[in-house]
């Protein structure tokens, strides 16, 4: 065969091999959506092959596929798409009326496989499919139990797996069997994926749930097949606040800037076999534009599927249907397109809990009319009761708990008159959530919503990490004709966090899109930061700009340096020296000047008033020092809580511009 001529055509959701007349392959992979390439020359004259995307099989059974041109003596070779060293082989056992049959190879495990037909020295790629090795067990009905099933892998039941319908919680027995007395109120049964297993994906969304009818008199059997993996050490990447809405050329910014950056990070960590997972943290869409721009949750899915790792989704306030003023009805589209709004799963030694902490009110909303889109930030009582049951199944209270939700537990911190951080609850029943988690020694809460970075360590066992936005300032600063940068309201670069889990050891840091991971702060020579309309917004007036420019509307000659450390928490250290003399570092709560000129000034320049929620706000991860002169070089050393050191040799004067770093 000529192994140099290759051609691939993708039509809708089907993958079709060019050059093989009559062969139409429809397949997906639970790990990888990259197209499979086939040699154009088909010297075996095999045609009409149809391969399903997945197939349930049992040891000793046969597999029959549609296809013509096969011959007795042909061998079917199965190669794992995750590890090409794992192969199985089976001889064709029957050919009949356009079908070919072969036996399930001994020792086959559940997974995605590439299928090749081998005839002598010739080798033809047929396609790929998920082969799911099923269990063979009879599960009798039990009175009062309306949902039953088995959780298994490679045909063997898995004991101790937590199963829930969102209200009731149970655990599988020694054979992996479970029963639930479900009222089927949320329409799902789901598992808390156990450590060192994965489920298959739909696109990139893990299918840890099964849909239920609303008939409580019918017993439904829902089985879960799991794939064995090693995720003891893994990486989780939280991606907060996408706000894809087909406006501000957001789709182009996402595919051209954000997507390559995230996928490069995924590939970097996955290169040595480390499992990488993504967590969205809510507001993937923007309900204001669901109907006007024709971009909602269904339209979000293709962009999610461009990512190179499985994606666990979290519901945000903007992921509710704005045509409904009832919280349950407003969430229905999310349940229909994405799945459960709260659930849990395990990766390695870490237990993850996804919560829905938005109660959508949407005053005035009705079919055909977008309401006020108002909401409460609260975890509903039913969800709290489910959470208690879910956590009760974890007997080892040293298990690290990661809670992911959209709106934060704590408000953005402020500073008191002595420069000490002040914290207060943002979640209406924040104390209730904290109390649910009090028995665990290590709890990290991941949230989004604010489009800024901050961390709160109010409780001894709990730390909140509010993560700045993928969309930065709602895609404004990178919009065509604007600043051509990607910056959040607090001056953080738009970006995401990277969490490295090594058993129970956890490390994290924030990564700005378009920057290396070591880019952890930005410094300003305030002598050079003078924000005027003439310099940054000639289309407006000094009078209109001054309130937004704040302290930077006046020229500064105090030789001050401002340092923005977006990943800052109480364990970070900021040290600054000038001519080997250590300068006094003061934490301040003020505005980042680069965001002012990147958003506020340019909106005024365009004749528009900056949107209040988008405007530059005070942030408490800023630090000031005063140098002895305007032209000295200062050394900035920032050390994070894990001992990583980031430095800048800051030569002054340092210019101030839209593209500074």
C-alpha positions as a printed Julia matrix, in Angstrom:
661×3 Matrix{Float64}:
   0.0     0.0    0.0
   1.05    3.59  -0.61
   1.35    5.02   2.92
   1.99    8.56   1.71
  -1.35    9.37   0.11
  -3.94   10.32   2.7
  -7.16   12.25   2.55
  -9.87   12.86   5.16
 -13.3    14.39   4.79
 -15.58   15.33   7.68
 -19.3    15.7    6.99
 -21.45   16.85   9.91
 -21.14   14.33  12.72
 -19.88   11.52  10.45
 -16.32   10.69   9.57
 -15.92    9.4    6.03
 -12.87    7.86   4.45
 -12.09    9.21   0.97
 -10.84    6.84  -1.7
 -12.78    3.82  -0.39
 -15.9     3.63  -2.52
 -18.92    2.83  -0.42
 -17.18    2.95   2.96
 -18.93    5.21   5.44
 -17.55    5.21   8.96
 -19.36    6.83  11.86
 -17.26    6.79  15.0
 -16.36    8.82  18.03
 -13.76    8.43  20.72
 -14.3     8.94  24.43
 -10.75   10.22  24.71
  -9.92   11.96  21.46
 -11.96   13.48  18.65
  -9.04   13.78  16.23
  -9.96   12.3   12.84
  -8.52    8.92  11.91
  -6.6     8.99   8.65
  -6.7     6.08   6.23
  -4.58    5.21   3.22
  -6.38    6.26   0.06
  -5.56    3.09  -1.88
  -7.74    0.13  -0.92
  -5.89   -2.86  -2.33
  -8.11   -5.31  -0.46
 -11.3    -4.23  -2.29
 -13.23   -4.02   0.96
 -16.29   -1.77   0.64
 -19.49   -0.8    2.46
 -17.99   -0.99   5.94
 -20.11    0.55   8.7
 -18.67    0.8   12.2
 -20.79    1.99  15.14
 -19.34    4.54  17.52
 -19.65    2.06  20.41
 -20.63   -1.52  20.96
 -21.44   -3.56  24.07
 -19.69   -6.93  23.97
 -19.06   -9.93  26.23
 -16.13  -12.31  26.47
 -16.56  -15.25  24.1
 -19.25  -13.54  22.01
 -18.9   -12.47  18.41
 -18.95   -9.07  16.73
 -20.66   -8.62  13.37
 -20.0    -5.59  11.19
 -21.4    -4.55   7.84
 -18.91   -4.8    4.99
 -18.15   -6.51   1.69
 -14.92   -7.94   0.33
 -13.73   -9.68   3.48
 -12.29  -13.19   3.14
 -11.96  -16.16   5.43
  -8.46  -16.03   6.88
  -8.55  -12.26   7.32
  -7.56  -11.12  10.79
  -9.12   -8.16  12.63
  -6.51   -6.29  14.66
  -7.66   -4.05  17.52
  -5.22   -1.4   18.75
  -5.89    0.78  21.78
  -6.15    4.44  20.77
  -4.59    5.38  24.12
  -1.65    2.95  24.05
  -0.61    1.53  20.68
   1.35   -1.21  22.43
  -1.96   -2.78  23.52
  -3.27   -4.9   20.65
  -5.62   -7.84  20.19
  -6.21  -10.05  17.18
  -9.13  -12.19  16.06
  -9.7   -14.22  12.88
 -12.8   -13.71  10.76
 -15.19  -16.57  11.59
 -18.01  -15.9    9.14
 -18.87  -13.89   6.02
 -22.51  -13.63   5.05
 -24.66  -11.27   2.92
 -22.45   -8.2    3.31
 -21.39   -8.83   6.91
 -18.24  -10.01   8.59
 -18.05  -11.72  11.98
 -15.17  -12.23  14.4
 -14.86  -13.31  18.04
 -14.24  -10.93  20.93
 -10.52  -11.47  21.66
  -9.57  -13.1   24.95
  -8.5   -10.59  27.6
 -10.08   -7.6   25.84
 -10.69   -4.66  28.18
 -13.14   -1.82  27.76
 -11.73    1.02  25.69
 -11.44    2.74  22.33
  -9.84    0.7   19.58
  -8.64    1.24  16.05
  -9.76   -1.61  13.77
  -7.54   -2.9   10.98
  -8.04   -5.86   8.66
  -4.85   -7.86   8.02
  -4.55  -10.05   4.92
  -1.12  -11.47   4.46
   1.24   -8.51   4.28
  -1.57   -6.04   3.58
  -3.08   -3.89   6.31
  -6.2    -1.72   5.9
  -7.54    0.66   8.52
 -11.3     0.32   8.9
 -12.03    2.91  11.61
 -12.4     3.14  15.36
 -14.97    2.3   18.0
 -15.52    2.0   21.72
 -15.75   -1.63  22.78
 -17.55   -1.86  26.09
 -17.11   -5.17  27.89
 -20.37   -5.7   29.73
 -21.23   -7.7   32.82
 -23.6   -10.63  32.78
 -25.76  -10.51  35.88
 -29.45  -10.71  36.61
 -30.64   -7.9   38.89
 -34.03   -8.77  40.42
 -36.56   -6.14  41.35
 -36.97   -5.17  45.0
 -40.2    -3.68  46.28
 -40.0     0.12  46.6
 -36.85    0.39  44.49
 -37.6     2.2   41.25
 -34.05    2.41  39.87
 -31.5    -0.39  39.85
 -28.33   -1.26  38.0
 -24.74   -2.35  38.05
 -21.49   -0.39  37.92
 -18.8    -2.48  36.28
 -15.55   -2.47  34.33
 -14.32   -5.17  31.98
 -17.37   -7.22  32.85
 -16.72   -7.2   36.62
 -18.86   -5.33  39.14
 -17.21   -2.54  41.15
 -18.12   -2.36  44.85
 -18.34    0.83  46.89
 -19.35    3.22  44.09
 -21.64    6.05  45.22
 -24.84    6.3   43.16
 -27.5     9.02  43.49
 -30.61   10.48  41.91
 -29.87   13.91  43.37
 -31.86   13.12  46.53
 -31.18    9.53  47.56
 -27.6     8.29  47.83
 -26.49    4.66  47.95
 -23.35    2.56  47.44
 -22.88   -0.46  45.16
 -22.55   -3.88  46.76
 -19.78   -6.47  46.22
 -21.15   -7.23  42.75
 -21.39   -3.56  41.83
 -25.2    -3.61  42.11
 -27.24   -0.71  43.45
 -30.9     0.06  44.18
 -32.57    3.45  44.7
 -36.09    4.23  45.97
 -36.14    7.16  43.55
 -38.97    9.6   43.0
 -37.14   10.54  39.76
 -37.54   14.24  40.55
 -34.5    15.58  38.67
 -34.67   13.03  35.86
 -31.21   11.52  36.39
 -29.34    8.78  38.14
 -25.6     9.43  38.38
 -22.49    7.91  39.85
 -19.65    9.56  41.71
 -16.95    8.26  39.38
 -14.5     6.29  41.56
 -10.76    6.93  41.61
  -8.72    5.45  38.77
 -11.71    5.02  36.51
 -13.25    7.11  33.76
 -16.57    7.05  31.95
 -17.09    7.42  28.24
 -17.6    10.92  26.88
 -20.18   12.48  24.64
 -17.9    14.8   22.76
 -15.76   15.92  25.69
 -18.51   15.69  28.35
 -18.13   12.69  30.72
 -21.28   10.57  30.76
 -21.49    9.82  34.47
 -25.29   10.02  34.4
 -28.28    8.27  32.84
 -31.61    9.89  32.14
 -34.75    8.63  33.85
 -38.41    8.8   32.95
 -40.82   10.56  35.29
 -42.79    7.35  35.86
 -42.31    6.34  39.49
 -44.27    3.1   39.02
 -41.79    1.73  36.48
 -38.54    0.08  37.57
 -35.68    1.25  35.37
 -32.3    -0.47  35.09
 -29.39    1.88  34.45
 -25.94    0.33  34.27
 -22.62    2.18  34.21
 -19.55    0.87  32.41
 -16.22    2.31  33.56
 -12.77    2.34  31.98
  -9.72    1.64  34.15
  -7.11    4.42  34.13
  -4.4     5.74  36.41
  -5.32    9.22  37.64
  -3.61    9.08  41.02
  -1.56   12.03  39.77
  -3.64   14.33  37.59
  -4.15   17.92  36.52
  -7.4    19.88  36.7
  -7.8    23.14  34.77
 -10.67   25.4   35.93
 -12.02   27.6   33.1
 -14.34   30.27  34.48
 -16.77   32.54  32.64
 -16.55   31.9   28.92
 -19.59   34.06  28.04
 -19.74   32.81  24.47
 -22.58   34.72  22.82
 -21.53   35.43  19.22
 -20.71   39.06  19.98
 -17.51   41.12  20.33
 -15.96   38.59  17.89
 -15.81   36.28  20.93
 -15.89   33.08  18.89
 -12.86   34.19  16.89
 -11.05   35.25  20.06
 -11.85   31.91  21.64
 -10.7    29.75  18.74
  -7.77   31.98  17.8
  -6.34   32.84  21.22
  -7.9    30.96  24.13
  -8.29   27.49  22.61
  -4.69   27.12  21.36
  -3.38   28.28  24.74
  -5.52   25.86  26.76
  -4.85   22.94  24.44
  -1.12   23.6   24.55
  -1.27   23.46  28.35
  -3.3    20.24  28.25
  -0.88   18.63  25.82
   2.11   19.76  27.88
   0.86   18.0   31.01
  -0.56   14.99  29.17
   2.71   14.34  27.31
   4.03   12.03  30.05
   0.7    10.22  30.46
  -0.7    12.46  33.2
  -4.48   12.62  33.05
  -5.83   16.14  32.49
  -9.42   17.24  33.15
 -11.21   20.56  32.67
 -13.78   22.22  34.95
 -15.81   25.11  33.54
 -16.95   27.02  36.7
 -20.09   28.33  34.99
 -21.28   31.02  32.57
 -20.17   29.17  29.49
 -22.92   31.08  27.69
 -24.74   34.4   28.15
 -28.48   33.96  28.42
 -29.13   37.59  27.43
 -28.14   36.6   23.88
 -29.51   33.06  23.69
 -32.42   34.08  21.52
 -31.32   37.39  20.01
 -27.98   36.02  18.78
 -29.02   32.4   18.41
 -26.23   31.2   20.68
 -27.07   29.06  23.68
 -26.0    25.83  25.31
 -26.36   23.73  22.16
 -24.08   26.15  20.33
 -21.57   26.03  23.19
 -21.01   22.3   22.82
 -18.93   22.38  19.6
 -16.52   24.85  21.23
 -16.29   22.71  24.36
 -15.55   19.71  22.15
 -12.54   21.47  20.62
 -10.68   21.05  23.9
  -8.24   18.16  24.25
  -9.49   16.76  27.58
 -12.74   15.71  29.24
 -14.8    18.68  30.47
 -16.84   18.65  33.69
 -19.39   21.45  33.51
 -20.61   23.78  36.26
 -23.81   25.81  35.86
 -23.66   29.62  36.12
 -26.36   32.27  36.42
 -26.02   33.05  32.69
 -26.64   29.41  31.77
 -30.34   29.68  32.72
 -33.14   30.05  30.17
 -34.17   33.76  30.31
 -37.71   32.97  29.12
 -38.6    31.41  32.5
 -39.0    33.04  35.89
 -39.12   29.75  37.8
 -35.7    28.4   38.82
 -36.55   24.8   37.96
 -37.94   25.66  34.53
 -35.03   28.0   33.81
 -32.6    25.14  34.49
 -34.38   22.67  32.23
 -32.4    23.58  29.11
 -29.15   22.98  30.99
 -30.36   19.58  32.16
 -31.5    18.77  28.64
 -28.26   19.76  26.91
 -25.54   19.32  29.56
 -26.82   17.08  32.39
 -27.22   17.28  36.19
 -26.65   20.69  37.78
 -24.91   19.14  40.8
 -22.93   15.93  41.22
 -19.6    14.58  42.47
 -16.68   12.54  41.17
 -13.29   11.27  42.29
  -9.91   11.65  40.61
  -7.07    9.87  42.36
  -7.28   10.67  46.07
  -9.31   13.88  45.57
 -13.09   14.11  45.87
 -14.72   16.76  43.67
 -18.17   18.22  44.27
 -19.98   20.38  41.69
 -22.73   22.61  43.1
 -25.36   24.89  41.6
 -25.39   27.99  43.83
 -27.71   30.19  41.76
 -31.46   30.46  42.33
 -32.71   32.13  39.15
 -35.6    34.54  39.71
 -35.7    36.41  36.37
 -38.52   38.77  37.21
 -40.73   39.37  34.19
 -39.4    36.47  32.17
 -41.88   34.65  29.92
 -41.75   32.77  26.65
 -40.71   35.34  24.08
 -39.55   37.83  26.71
 -36.18   38.0   28.47
 -36.75   38.97  32.11
 -34.59   40.96  34.53
 -32.22   37.97  34.92
 -31.98   38.57  38.68
 -31.12   35.72  41.03
 -30.21   34.7   44.55
 -26.84   33.19  45.42
 -27.79   30.21  47.53
 -27.44   26.44  47.63
 -30.95   25.05  47.83
 -31.94   22.96  50.89
 -32.44   19.82  48.76
 -28.94   20.21  47.39
 -27.49   20.71  50.88
 -29.14   17.48  52.05
 -27.72   15.65  49.02
 -24.27   17.1   49.76
 -24.35   15.82  53.34
 -25.17   12.31  52.11
 -22.48   12.45  49.42
 -19.81   13.54  51.92
 -20.96   10.99  54.5
 -19.84    8.24  52.12
 -16.22    9.44  52.54
 -14.88    7.84  55.72
 -11.33    9.21  55.42
 -11.72   12.83  56.49
  -8.18   13.63  55.3
  -9.46   13.17  51.75
  -8.94   16.49  49.91
 -12.28   18.01  48.91
 -12.57   20.36  45.94
 -15.91   22.16  45.66
 -16.66   23.81  42.32
 -19.46   26.34  41.97
 -20.1    29.5   40.0
 -20.79   32.37  42.38
 -18.26   32.76  45.18
 -18.55   31.78  48.81
 -16.8    35.02  49.85
 -16.93   38.52  48.44
 -13.87   40.12  46.9
 -11.63   41.03  49.85
 -11.02   44.57  51.01
  -8.36   45.98  53.33
  -8.84   47.67  56.68
  -6.96   50.8   57.75
  -3.99   48.66  58.78
  -3.78   46.86  55.45
  -5.27   43.61  56.77
  -7.59   41.63  54.53
 -11.3    41.76  55.39
 -13.64   39.0   54.23
 -17.4    38.51  54.19
 -19.76   35.88  52.81
 -21.25   36.38  49.35
 -23.26   33.14  49.39
 -26.52   33.61  51.29
 -26.1    30.34  53.16
 -22.31   30.3   53.12
 -22.09   29.27  56.76
 -24.27   26.23  56.01
 -21.9    25.12  53.26
 -18.89   25.65  55.51
 -20.52   23.58  58.23
 -21.13   20.71  55.79
 -17.39   20.63  55.1
 -16.08   21.14  58.64
 -15.05   17.51  59.22
 -12.57   17.51  56.34
  -9.04   18.74  56.91
  -8.41   20.05  53.39
 -11.12   21.86  51.44
 -10.61   24.09  48.41
 -13.54   25.98  46.89
 -13.24   26.97  43.23
 -15.52   29.74  41.99
 -15.81   32.24  39.15
 -18.45   34.87  38.35
 -16.47   37.97  39.35
 -13.95   38.03  36.46
 -11.17   38.78  38.97
  -8.69   36.78  41.01
  -8.75   36.51  44.79
  -8.23   33.98  47.56
  -9.84   33.81  51.0
  -8.56   31.75  53.95
 -11.13   32.58  56.62
 -11.57   29.0   57.86
  -8.72   26.83  59.11
  -9.62   23.92  56.82
 -11.0    25.82  53.82
  -9.63   28.14  51.16
 -11.59   29.77  48.36
  -9.99   30.47  45.0
 -12.03   32.87  42.91
 -10.71   32.49  39.37
 -10.62   35.26  36.78
 -12.32   34.83  33.44
 -11.55   33.06  30.2
 -13.38   35.96  28.48
 -11.5    38.56  30.61
 -13.67   41.71  30.36
 -16.47   39.98  28.45
 -14.24   39.87  25.33
 -14.12   43.68  25.12
 -10.41   44.44  25.36
  -9.53   41.92  22.65
 -12.38   42.98  20.37
 -11.42   44.26  16.93
 -10.5    47.94  17.12
  -9.97   47.96  20.87
  -6.88   47.37  23.01
  -5.89   44.09  21.34
  -5.04   42.6   24.72
  -6.91   40.26  27.07
  -7.23   41.69  30.57
  -9.64   41.33  33.51
 -11.14   44.03  35.73
  -8.45   43.57  38.38
  -5.59   43.74  35.88
  -5.11   39.97  35.77
  -4.58   38.67  32.27
  -7.59   36.69  31.09
  -6.79   33.08  31.89
  -7.33   30.0   33.98
  -5.84   28.03  36.85
  -3.74   24.88  36.72
  -4.14   22.45  39.62
  -1.58   19.66  39.98
  -2.71   16.75  42.13
  -0.08   14.3   43.36
  -1.97   11.93  45.63
  -3.17   14.2   48.45
  -0.6    16.89  47.67
  -2.13   19.81  45.78
  -0.46   22.76  44.08
  -1.97   25.46  41.92
  -1.25   28.67  40.07
  -2.99   31.0   37.64
  -1.95   31.14  33.98
  -2.56   34.17  31.78
  -3.6    33.39  28.21
  -0.71   34.16  25.88
   1.87   34.08  28.66
   4.14   31.47  30.19
   3.09   30.01  33.54
   5.88   31.94  35.26
   4.22   35.26  34.38
   2.72   35.98  37.81
   2.83   39.76  38.23
   3.03   43.08  36.4
   4.86   46.17  37.61
   4.14   49.84  36.91
   6.43   52.82  37.17
   3.78   55.23  38.44
   5.87   58.22  37.37
   4.95   57.13  33.84
   1.3    56.27  34.49
  -0.65   59.38  33.62
  -4.06   58.55  32.12
  -5.42   61.41  30.03
  -7.95   61.61  27.25
  -5.34   63.13  24.96
  -3.1    60.09  25.37
  -5.6    57.24  25.63
  -9.08   58.39  24.58
  -9.0    61.4   22.24
 -12.66   60.79  21.36
 -13.8    61.84  24.83
 -13.0    64.6   27.32
 -10.72   64.82  30.33
 -13.77   65.52  32.47
 -15.48   62.27  31.43
 -12.36   60.16  31.75
 -11.12   61.49  35.1
 -13.61   59.56  37.32
 -12.49   56.29  35.71
  -8.79   57.18  35.75
  -9.0    57.9   39.47
  -5.59   58.52  41.06
  -3.89   58.15  37.66
  -5.61   61.24  36.2
  -2.93   63.35  37.89
   0.77   63.12  37.12
   2.72   61.2   39.77
   6.25   62.29  40.66
   6.61   60.31  43.88
   8.85   57.57  42.42
   6.29   54.93  43.35
   6.14   51.45  41.85
   2.89   49.45  41.76
   2.99   45.64  41.56
  -0.06   43.55  40.64
   0.27   39.94  41.91
  -2.89   38.21  40.67
  -2.24   34.83  42.33
  -1.53   36.36  45.74
  -2.58   34.72  48.98
  -1.37   35.02  52.58
   1.58   32.68  52.01
   3.1    34.69  49.16
   6.04   37.03  49.77
   6.82   40.22  47.84
  10.34   41.6   48.23
  11.75   44.67  46.47
  15.3    45.99  46.62
  16.97   49.11  45.2
  20.76   49.31  45.14
  20.8    46.32  47.52
  18.54   48.22  49.93
  15.28   46.55  50.87
  12.23   48.77  50.21
   9.13   48.77  52.34
   6.26   46.95  50.56
   2.71   48.08  51.32
  -0.41   46.19  50.28
  -3.01   48.55  48.77
  -6.6    48.33  47.56
  -6.76   50.33  44.36
  -7.31   50.1   40.59
  -5.06   48.52  37.99
  -4.11   51.24  35.48
  -3.71   48.94  32.46
  -7.33   47.84  32.66
  -8.49   51.46  32.81
  -6.87   52.3   29.48
  -7.77   48.91  27.96
 -11.5    49.1   28.68
 -12.88   52.21  30.41
 -10.96   54.73  28.29
 -11.68   52.98  25.01
 -15.41   52.66  25.71
 -15.5    56.41  26.39
 -13.46   56.93  23.25
 -16.15   55.08  21.27
 -18.83   57.39  22.67
 -20.21   54.78  25.09
 -20.44   54.7   28.86
 -18.42   51.86  30.4
 -20.73   49.15  31.74
 -20.64   49.33  35.52
 -20.02   45.61  36.0
 -17.18   45.71  33.45
 -15.37   48.82  34.7
 -12.03   48.66  36.5
 -12.54   47.93  40.18
 -10.43   48.17  43.3
  -8.42   45.09  44.01
  -6.45   44.05  47.09
  -3.67   42.08  45.36
  -1.72   45.26  44.56
   1.47   46.37  46.31
   3.38   49.67  46.41
   6.97   50.63  47.06
   8.68   54.02  46.89
  12.06   54.25  45.18
  14.71   56.86  46.02
  14.85   58.32  42.51
  12.96   58.18  39.17
  15.68   56.35  37.23
  16.97   53.6   39.51
  16.67   49.9   38.73
  14.77   47.87  41.27
  14.67   44.11  41.76
  11.27   42.54  42.38
  11.12   39.05  43.85
   7.77   37.32  44.32
   7.61   33.9   45.99
   4.41   31.86  45.99
   3.24   29.52  48.76
   4.92   26.56  47.08
   8.33   28.21  46.99
   8.32   29.1   43.3
  10.14   32.39  42.7
   9.25   34.97  40.05
  11.49   37.96  39.45
  11.8    41.17  37.44
  14.79   43.43  37.11
  12.76   46.61  36.58
  14.66   49.26  34.71
  13.15   52.68  35.24
  11.75   54.73  33.72
   9.44   51.93  32.53
   6.97   52.87  29.82
   3.2    52.48  30.23
   1.23   51.21  27.22
  -1.57   48.88  26.16
   0.87   46.08  25.45
   3.14   46.23  28.46
   3.89   43.13  30.51
